[in-house]
């Protein structure tokens, strides 16, 4: 049996956890291939996978996220476990920490068999302005090698009989839902423009529309990203903006020429709406769920504390 251990790490703390997991699996006689997520083009030839990511502002490291989404179909055919590294205190040692919202959705989309959150590490000489701002109060190594190893040993014991579970694709990710929200935003903007043209000059209407459009899409984005499992901020911002532009062009004869023929009436509202959607989506992805959700399955190693 050949097992892939892969991870996304910025400052090396998660890499260290992956090394401990690799060593424990090898001690159990498992053939292990440890590789950073950005270095993997295919997962063909592997019989199982363990995927880890460092946590930053309640988000998994981008390389770990992209690895899962890029290889989603193949991962669904393998036994998969995931781990997160991040808490810069002893909270991970004091109790079981659930995965952050983003990772919880990835677990369900893959059909992973378990997840564990381990303490992180922040070196005093770390680089990066955000990390440097945290050094004063959070510098230190909160990883627990014994606990990490116990988790890996438990996985090694389960590998022979482990089978992937059925994945769950969140309804919030559906393409019709994305299109419906985009059309709703565009329709509201079109109504706002029509109303402004009816009560004021074209110049003033253009200015009002440039202000109203991002506000309207802020509400639409809040509704879209508020649902569990919604798509990522940047892809949604691009999709909403593209759909809006296409609808603007398609309805050219039904809309005001002045709105479509000027920078203020077309490009500025699109640019402001794009930035607003992206910002709201990115911000909401860092927030915890407003209420508890179903916990994914965890491995028995959680008893080794």
ABEGO torsion letter per residue (X at the ends): XBBBBBBBBAAGAAAAAAAAAAAAAAAAGBBBBBBBAAABABABGBABBBBBBBBBGGBBBAAAAAAAAAAAAAAAABBBBBBBBABBBAAAAABBBBBBAAAAAAAAAAGBABBBBBBBBBBAABBEAAAAAAAAAABEBABBAAAAAAAAAAAAAAAAABBBBBBBBBAAABAAAAAAAAAAAAAAAAAAAAAAAAABBAAAAAAAAAAAAAAAAAAAAAAAAABBGBBBAAAAAAAAAAAAAAAAAAAAAABBAAAAABAAAAAAAAAAAAAAAAAAAAAAAABBBABBBBBBBBBAAAABX
